[in-house]
Amino acid sequence: MPTLQKNLLHLDKLQSAGILPADFVEIRKAAASQLRAEINCKVIDALSIPETEDAARFERLRIELGNLTEGKRYTWDRASGRGPGMTPLPAPHVPGKTEFECFDNAVRQVLSVSKEEILKREKRQPKEPGKTTKRK
C-alpha cells in the first residue's frame, strides 16, 4: 500500500480512537490528497514531452513499416486477433499479493525506468536484416 494511503488510514484510526479531532484529520487528509495530486501533475508534466516525441517516432515507424508492406496481403486469424508469425509476449511477473498491489508495482516499475535506459535497451536489441529506420 502506498505511503500516503497508509498515513490516511492511520489518521482515521487515531480519530476513531478519540486521539485526534475530526477537523484536524480532515485538514491533514486534504493536505495529503493535495500532495498526491501535485506529485501526479509533476509526473505527467515530466512525461508529456518524451511521450509526445515517442508517439511521433512510433508514428513514423508505423508509416515506414506500412510502406514496406504496401501491396502485400495479410490474412488475420479473427479468433486470436493475430497475423502470420505474430505471437503475444507472455505477461511479465509483477510481485504483489493483491491485484491492486500488482498494478501499483507494475506502474512503479514503468515509471522508474528512465528514457535513457529504454533507448539503451533498444540499441542493444539485434535488428532484423532488411529493416532500417530513418532518424532525423
Buried (B, 14 or more C-beta within 10 A) or exposed (E): EEEBEEEBEEBEEBBEEEEBEEEEBEEBBEEBEEEBEEEEEEEEEEEEEEEEEEEEEEEBEEEEEEEEEEEEEEEEEEEEEEEEEEEEEEEEEBEEEEEEEBEBEBEEEEEEEEEEEEEEEEEEEEEEEEEEEEEE
